[in-house]
Amino acid sequence: MPTTAMTGIPANTAWDDLVTSALLGTDRRPLPRTGGPAPGPAEFLATAAVHAVRRRAALRPGAPEAEPPVPAPADPRPPLPAAARRRLTQLLAGRSSPPSGGRRGTAPDLTELIPQWLASASAHGYRAPAELLPPLLDAARARTDLRPHILPFAGPRGLWLAGFNPEWRFALRPSARGAQRPDTSDIDAVRLLWEEGLFAERVALLGALREQDPDEARHLLLGTWPDERAEDRLMFLDSLRSGLSHADEDFLEQALADRSRNVRATAAELLSALPGSRLARRMAARATSCVNPDRTDGAVHVAVEAPHECDASMQRDGVVPAPPPGRGERSWWLGQLVEAAPLGVWRGKFDGRTAQELVSLPVADGWAGELHAAWCRAAMRQKDSEWARALLGAPSIPPANGPGTASLAERSQLLAILPPAERALWVAGFVSAHGLSEAFQLLGVCAVPWDGPLGRSVVDALDIARDAGSYPWSFSGVMGLAERCLDPAEADRLAVLTTTPDEREDASPGAGGYWSEAFQRLVSTLRLRAAMEAELAGGSPDR
């Protein structure tokens, strides 16, 4: 191959300049030259070939006398099995059939399987093949969602290589590689990094200290707290969520008087998550003065008298006085008080009733929606599984008629509090009762792979939708989740759904063929996932 010196084009010509000249033409965008006549097409292509090889090797043009780079550090992790290495090459190349005419076809979407493959490879402890580091870093540059998976897999050699290519410099930023943490046992190094480190490094350091020595982390934060910027104080305060305990209460009480409203609100939220804190007790007193049992006619009802004002002490404890547009002041204040009160106070207030019994009580004067929504937020903040179950109710009940909230986003957060198996069983019941039209957010919080009952309920609902004659792209989001989340062992059982059914007279034209393609893609994706896992385990796939 000719060298750039032989083509008359300088060796340090930028790749972007070559691309621009190729697109616009060398007449309109001529390239610089070292002397002599302008380079012709052959010289231009030779230069492009040299640059392409350099880019693949992550090398920038340099002077002949340039010092050779320091060798890459060692990576002691074991290498990938040969089959897994070939599979990674295929995934990064993205060799799935391109969609035509709006149809995705039957081939798996390889790009959507990359995160799963990387997570499994990391779980096995493999190192990335050296020859695949450039395409891995290119993939991480193009898709930020892949960076948390790719950068740990690329390891020290990936970071070493990123230093040679400006397009990969994102990998060297502390936020991208998890902010290198010093040995927290070295007090001098810890204090030096805290005083002189970048913000992302300081946040990571505080998080590491909270995991090992919460008291030392809090002491470190107190030393510089008055001098920190408001946005930095907010991030540092957020790190206290890890290992939050009553030892943090005095510091958080001081933060209630912070000059930043966001810092005050976060401090109040953290204190309300400590049921025995002084703020929690103050909020409990306020909330229970507004919500009381009414035993008129021998039956117990819930009586609500919302606050008439938001005084200075309430505002200091995090109550925001101005409601959002369309919201009444008194209901806004009531919701904040109930949300911040420990859920345990209601059992004592209502004669020892359980959470399920409490949410079943009738609420006077139309306050049920506001009260139950506040209890939902309290359950999410305090991660109380008993209240989460009570507020979710039976999965067969329509969301609009349930005891808690009709918001599917809030229901998803309540579900996330429950153990994975219970969560999957509840969503399976919801899908069986209501179909898939409202289940997408709920499915997103379930553990992968889906448990048997959940997987079967999703497939059954898809089969019902197919029989109804609707188009499958109405369920494309759920189908995409199924491809990533169904247990691969279900592939053989689902093969029967890949046939094209006879179309009903009232069905959408061609819907059967579309469904057949969708189920073929689902089955082939599940089989591919099974093969991927077998390859990473060092065995051979069954198919």
N, C-alpha and C positions, 0 to 999 in steps of 0.2 A: 504494500500500500504506500502511495506517495506520502511524504511528510508535508506539513504546512510550509516548510521552507522551500519546497520544490514547486509549490503552486503559486507563489507570489503573494499569498494572503497572509498577513501577520498571524503568528501562533496564538496571540492573545485576543483574537477576534471573538466577540461574545456570541454565544449560541443564539440568543434572541435576534442579533443582527443577521445571522445566517438565515433564520426562519423568515424574518421580514423581507430580506432580499429574494428568497425563494417564492414568497407569496406575491410580491409586487413586481418582481423582475429586476435583474441587475442594472437595466437601463434607468429605471426610476429610482432605485435604491442601491447605488453602487457600493461595493465593499472597499475598505481601505486595502492598499497593496504596498508591498515593500519596495517596488520599483519595477520598471519595464512596462509592458503592455498590460491592459486590464485582463484579469483572469477570465478564461472562457468557461463554457459549461462543464467541461471535463475537470478543470481545476477546481471549480466551485463544488462539484460533487465529491471530489477527493477530499477537499477541506471538510465538507459535511461528514464524510465517513470517519475522518480522524476525530472530529469532535464527538461523534456518536459513540465511538469506542471510549473516549475519555469520560463521557458522561456515565457510561455503564460502569466504568471503574471508579467513578467518583473522584476523578482527578481534574484539576484545573491546569490550564497551560502555565508553564513556569519556565524560568531561565534555565539553561543547561547546567549552570553551576549551583542550582538550588539544592539545599540539603535534603537528603531522603527523609521521609517522615519517620517518626518513632513507631516501632512495630505495635500492632494492635495488642491490647491486653488479652490475657488468656480467659477463656470461659470454661469453667470446669464441668458444666452440665453435659449430660450425655447427648450424642447426636440423634437426630430423628431417624427412625427406620426408613429404609429406602422407599417403601410404598407411600409413607406419609409425606416424604419430601416431594415425591412426584405429585401427590395430591395438592400440596401447597402451591406448587408451580402452576397447576391447573386453576386453582381458585384465584390466584393473583392475576392470571391472564384473563380470567372472566369469560371462559369459553362456553357461555350459554347461548342458545339460539336467540338472535335478536327478534324482538316482537315485530310482527307485521300486521298491518290492518287493525291495530288495536288489540290483537290477541297475543297473549304471552306464550302460547304454545305449551308443550308438555315437558320441556326440559327444565330442570331445577334452576333457580336463580342463584348462581354460584356466589355472587357478591354478598348475598344475604347470609351465606353460611360461613363467611370468613370469621366473624366474631366467635361463633361456636367452636370452630376449629382451633382458633388461637387460645380460647379459654381452656379447652381440653388439653392442648399441647403444653400449656403452662402448668396445668394440674399434674401432668406426667413429669414435669421438670426438664423438658428437652430444651436444647439451645437451637437458635436459628441457624440454618445452613449459611455459610459465608457468602455463597454465590447468590443467595436470595435476599441478602440485606438491602441492596439497592431497590428492588421492586417493593419490598416491605416498607421502606422509608418513603417511597413514592406514594404508596397506598395511604400511609399515615398522613402525608402532606395533603392529599386530596380529600380524605375523610377524617375529620377531627374525632368522630365517634370511635374510630379504630385505634387512636393513639394510646388509650389506657391498656389496650391488649397488645399492641405491636411493640411498644417501647420496652416493656419488661421482657418480652420474648426476644427482641433483638439484643438485649443485654449490653455488656460493656463494649463489645465490638461494634454494635450498632451506634452507640454514642461516639465512639472513636471515628467511625466512618462519617458520621454526620458533620464532623468538624471540617471536612474537606469540600463540602458542597453547600453553598449559601442557601439553596432551596430546602435543605434539611436542618437549618439552624433552629427551627422550632423545637427539635428534639433536645437541644442543649439548654433550653429555658427551664428554670426550676419548676415552673408550673406544669410543664409537659412531662418531666421525668420524676415528678413526685417530690421535688425539692430535696436535694441530698441533705440528710440529717447527720449532724455530728454524733459522736459517741456521747450520749447524755450523762455518762459517768464522769466525763472530763469537764469539770465545772468551769475551768478557764475557757475552754473552747465554746461551751454553751453561752457564757456571758459575752464573749467576743462576737459570736454570731448574732446574739440578740441585740447588741448595740450597733453592729456594723453591717449586718446581713441585709439582703433584699427582702422586700415585704413578704413574698411567697415563702422564702426560707424561714422567716421569723414565724409565720403562721404554722408551717410544718413543724418547726422546733417546738412551739407551744403545744401542738397536738401530740407530739412524741412524749413530751414531759407529762402531759395530762394522763397519758396511759401508764406511765411508770411512777410518777411522783406528783400527784395533783397539788399538794401543798407547795412544792418547790415551783411549779408552774405558776401558781397564783402569786407567790412571792415575787417571781420574776416580772410578772405583769404589773404588779403594784408599783414596782420601782420606777417604771417609765409611764404609767397610766396618764398622769396630768399633761404630759408633753406629746402624747400621741394625737394624730389627726382624728376627727370624728369618724370618718369612714374606716380608719384602721381600728379604732376602739370597737366599732361594731363587729368587725371580723374577729378580733381577739376575743370579744365577749362570747361570740358564737361558738368558739372552741371549747367553752366551759360545758357544753352539752355532754361532752365525753367525760364520764366520771363525775357528773354533777352530784353534789352531796350537801348536807347541811353545813359543812365546813366552809362552803362558798357563800353562805347567806349574808354575812356581814359585808363582804365586798359588794354583793349584788344590791344590798340595801343602800349602800353609798351610791351605786350607779343609778338608782332611781332619781337622784338629784342631778344627773348629768345634764350638760347644756345641750346635748343632741337628743331630739325627740325619739329617733330610731334606737339610740342606745337605751334610753329609758324604757321604751316599749319592750325591747329584748330582755332587759333585766327583769321587768315585771313578768314576762312570759316564763323565764327560767325559774323565778321564785314561785310562781303558781304551780310549777311542775314538782315542787317540793311540798307535799301535803302538810307537813308540820311547820312550815315557815311562818314567820310573822305576817308576811303579806297574805299568804293563803288563809290564815286565821281572820285577818281583816276582811278579805273578800268573802269568806264564809259567813261572817256576821252580817255583811251587807246583803248578800244573796238570800240568806234565810229570813231576813226581815221583809223581803219582797215576795217570797214564795212560801206559802204555808198550807197546811191541811185545813180543809173546810168540812166539818162533820155534820152539816145540816141534813136533817131528815134521816140520820143514822148512816148515811152512805158517805164515804170519804171522797172529796173532790180536791183538786189543786186550785187554790186561790192565788191570784197574782196581782200585786200592786207595784207597778214599775216605779223607779225613782222619779222624783219630781225635779231634781237638779243634779248637776255633776259638780260637786264642790272641789275645792283645791286638794283635799286629801285623796279623793278618788282619782283625780288627774295625776297626782304624784305616784299613785299605785298603778299607773298605766292605762287608766280609762280615758279613751279619746273622746273629748266632748262633742266634736262636730260630726254628725252622722253623714254618710254618703248620700248623694242625691236620691230622692224617693224613699228615704227611710226616716221614720219618726224618731225624735230624740229619745223619748222614754224607752221605746223598745230597743234602741241601739245601746243605751246604757245598761238595761237589764241583761241583754245578751252578753255583754262583756263581764258583768259581775258573775253570772252563773258559769260562764266559761272558765273563769279563773278560780272558782271555788272548788275545794276538794270534793270529789264525788261521794266520799264516805259520809259527808255531813247529812246527806239526804236520808240515809237509812235511819239515823237517830231522829231526824225531824219528822219522819212519817212512820213511827211505831215499828221500826225494824223491818220494813218492807224491802224486798230484794229489788235489784235494778229492773228486772222484768216486770215485777208488780208495779213499780213506780211509773214506768213509761206507759202502763196500761190504764192508769187512773185518768178519769176525765178531767180536763183542764177548763176552768171557767173563762167566759168572756173572750173566747177566740185566741187565747195565748198559747195554745198547744204547739203550733208550728214554731213560734219563737223560742219557747222553752226547750222543746226537743232538739232544735238545731243547736242551741247553746250547749245542751248536754252532749251532743255529738262532738262538738269542738273540744269540750272538756275531756271526753273519752280519748280523743286522738292525742291531745296534749299530754294526758297522764298515762296513755297506753294501757288503759283499763279494759281487759278482754271481757269481763263480765258485762260491763256497760255496752261494749261494742256488740256483743251478741244480742242484748236486749233491744238496742236501737236498730239493729239490722232487721230483727224480726224473722219470721219464716220466709225462705226464699220464694215461696209460692205467692206471697202477698204482692200485688202490684206496687211499685215504688211510690206512687202518688197516695196510696192508702196505708203505707207502712207506718210504724211507730216513730221512726227517726226522721230521716231527711229523704226527699225525693231526688236530691242531687247525686248522680252516679259518681261524680268525682269524690264527693264526701263518703259515699258508700265504699268506694275503693280504698280510701284511707282507713275506714273502720275495719274492712276486711284484712288489711295489712297487719292489724294488731293480733289477729287470730293465728294459731299454729297452722303451718302449711297444709296439713291433711284436712283440717276442719274448713279452712278457707276454700280448698278445691271442692269439697263436698257441697258447701253452700252455693258456690257458683254453678256447680253441676245442676243443683236443684233449680236455680234461677233460670238457666238456659232451658231446662226441660219444661218449665212453666211458661216462660215468656219468649222463647226463641232467642235469636242472635242479634236482633236489631238494636238492643240496648246493652248488650253484654260485652262489647269490645273493651271498655275501660276495666271492667271487672276481671276479664281474662288476663289482662296485663299484669295484675298483681299476684297471679298464681305461680307457684314454683314450677320450674322446668326440670324434667319433662312432666307433662300433666299426669295426674293420677288417673287410673283406669276409668272410674265413674265420670270424671270431668271430660276426658277424651271421648268417651262413648257418647256423652250428651251432646258435645259439639258436633261430632260426625252425624249423629242422628238428626240434629237440627239442620245441618247442611243437606242431608238426604231429603228431609221434608221440604226444604226450600226448592230442591231440584224437582221433586214430584209436583210441586205447586206450579211449575213452569216459569218461574222468575229467572232473570239473568244472573249468572254467578258473580258478575262484577259488583252487584249490590252487596256482596259479602266478601269482597276482595281483601278487606282488612283482616277479617277473621280467618280467611283461608291462608293469608300470609302468616298469621300467628300459628295456625295449625301446622304449617310446614316446618316452623322452627321449634314448636313446643310439644307436639304430639310425641308419644313414646314410639321410637322407630319400630318396636316389635309389633305395632298395629298394622304395618304395611300389608302383610298378606291378607289380613281380615278385610282391608279396605279395597283390595283388588277388584272385588265384584262391582264396585261403584264406578269403575273406569269404562264400563260398556255404555254405549249410547242408548238411552231409553226411547221407547216409542213416544212420539210427541202427542200430547193431548190437543184437542181442537182449540181450547182456550189458552194454550201455552204461547209464550212469546216465540216468534219464529227463530228456529235455529238454536234455541236455548239448550236443548239436549246435547248438541255437539259441543257447545261451550262448557257445559258441566262435565262432559266426558274428558275434555282436555284438562280442566281444572283438577279433577280427581287423579288423572294420570300423572300430572305434575306433582300432586301431593304424595302419591305412592312412590314415585321415583325419587323425590326429595328425601322421604323417610328412609328408603333403602340406601341412598347415598350417605345420609348421616350415620347409619349403622356401619357402612363400609369405612367411613372416616374414623369412627371410634375404634373399629377393629384394627385398622392400620396404625393408629397411635398406640394401641395396646401391644403392638408388635406381632399381632397375629394376622391371619388372612381373612378377609371378608367372606361371608357365606355365598355371596353372589358376585 
